[in-house]
C-alpha cells in the first residue's frame, strides 16, 4: 500500500501539518482556561478587558481548529479515494490479463467482491484508519506532553493504563482477525450465489426451482448473518472494555487530583486541565481501538487482493527479444498443430501427439461428441491455455512467440452464446472503440444482413440493449457478433457451435453471414448441426482427443464410419423435430 501512497506523499505531509495545527489549537484551550483560573480568577487579579481578550483568543483557537480540521479531512479524502481508484483500476486490469485457467478456479462472485467490497474496505483504511493513526496518535502524544508539563505525578498515574491497553489489544487481535475473515468469506459466498442465480434465472423458473434456490439463499444469508452478529459482538465487547477503563481512570484522577488540591499540592486550574485532558486522553485511545476493528477487516481485504495480484498468468508473452514482429496485413492464415500434448489436470491428457495442418483460406469443419476435444482445440489456438508439449504455428510462427494482442487480432472467435454488453448496438459492434466510425459499423451490419433487423428496433443503431443482449433473439445476437468480425478483420475465423441454438430460418441467415465473413479467411467451424459444415473444404471427426476421420462430406459418408453414424443420427433428430413442430401446428389450428 505504501507504493500506492508514494505519489501522494506531499498531500500526506500537508495532512500531517494541518492535523498538528488543528490538534494544537484544540489542546491549548484547556491550558488557556487553566491560566485564567490559577493566574487571575483564584488570585482575583486581572481586568474584565483581559477576560474578553482571553475569550477572543479562545474563539480564535476554535476557528483555527475548525479550519485545519476541514482542510485535513478534504486532503485525506482526496488522497485516499485517488489511491483506491488506482488500486481498483490496477486490480481489474490484472484480472483481465489472467489466463482462462484462473477463471476456471475462481467464482465470479468472489472476484466481484474483491473489486468492489474489498477495495471499499481499503478505502476505509485511508479515510478512517490512517486519519485516526495521524490525528489520534498525535493527540495522544501532545496530551502526554502537556500532562507531564502540568504535573509529573498525576501524568505518571495516567501512563500506567497504557500497558493494560496494549495487553487487551494483543489478546483481541487474533480473535478479531478470524472473525473478519469468516465474515468476508461468507459474504463472498453469498455474492457468488446471487450472481450465479441471477445469470441462470430462466433455468430456475423453467424447472420451478424457486423454492429450492430461496432455501439455499436463506442458508447462505443465515450463515453471513451469524458471522456479522459475531463480528458486532466482538466489536462491542472490545470497545466497551476500553470505555470502562477510561471511566475508571477518570474517577481515579478526580480522586487523586482532588486530594492534591485539598492538600495544596497542586492548583485547581491544573486539576481542571487534567480532567479535561484525561477525557481527551481516552478519546483518541477509543478511536484508535475502534479503528483497530476496521484495520483488522482491511488487513483481511488486503490479503485477499494480494492473493489476486500474486497470481501470475499461466499464459504469458515470451521475452521481448524472442517475440516475432508480425505484419497483420501479410498474415496468410496457415495453421499447424505439431505433436500437441495437453490436459487441464496434471496426469490427464486430452491430446497426445496430435497433428493437424490447415491451409490458408481453408474452411474446416470439426465434429464429434461432447468431450471429444473440439473446444479445447480452439482454446489452444486462441492461446487461452498453453500446450504441455509440441507447438501450434500460424504461418510457420509459434503462437507463443506472437504478442497476445496481435494473436487475438489474427484469430477471431464467435461463440455459441455471443456476449453483448450493456450499451448501444453501435458500441456492441465496435466494442466501444471510438476510432471505429458509425459508418463502418453500419456497413459491417449491412454486409452480414443484420441491418434489416436493426432498423426494426425502436432507436435503430442507437438502441440500448441490456446485459447479454436480453431482448434480442439468439440469431440477432449472432448476427451482431458476425458484424464484429467484419469490423476487426481477423485472418483466422473460429465458430464454436455458432448455430447450435438457432431455428432453421435464423440458421439460414447466419449461414449467409458465415459465407460472407469467411471469404478469404481460414475458417474453423465446430458444428453440432452437420448441415453447417456440409460444404466445408474438409471435415475433421474427433473422438477422445484424436482425429479419427477426415475428408469432405461425401468422402466421409463413403467411408461408412463414425461420421456416417453422426450424420444419420442428426437426420433422424431433425426429422423428429420437424414432425413435432408440424403436430404442434396442427393442434393449434384445431
Beta strands, then each sheet from edge to edge (+ up, - down):
strand 1: 335-342
strand 2: 351-358
strand 3: 363-367
strand 4: 389-394
strand 5: 397-398
strand 6: 411-414
strand 7: 423-424
strand 8: 464-465
strand 9: 492-496
strand 10: 522-526
strand 11: 538-543
strand 12: 546-551
sheet 1: 2+ 1- 4+ 5-
sheet 2: 6+ 9+ 10+ 3+ 11+ 12-
sheet 3: 7+ 8-
end
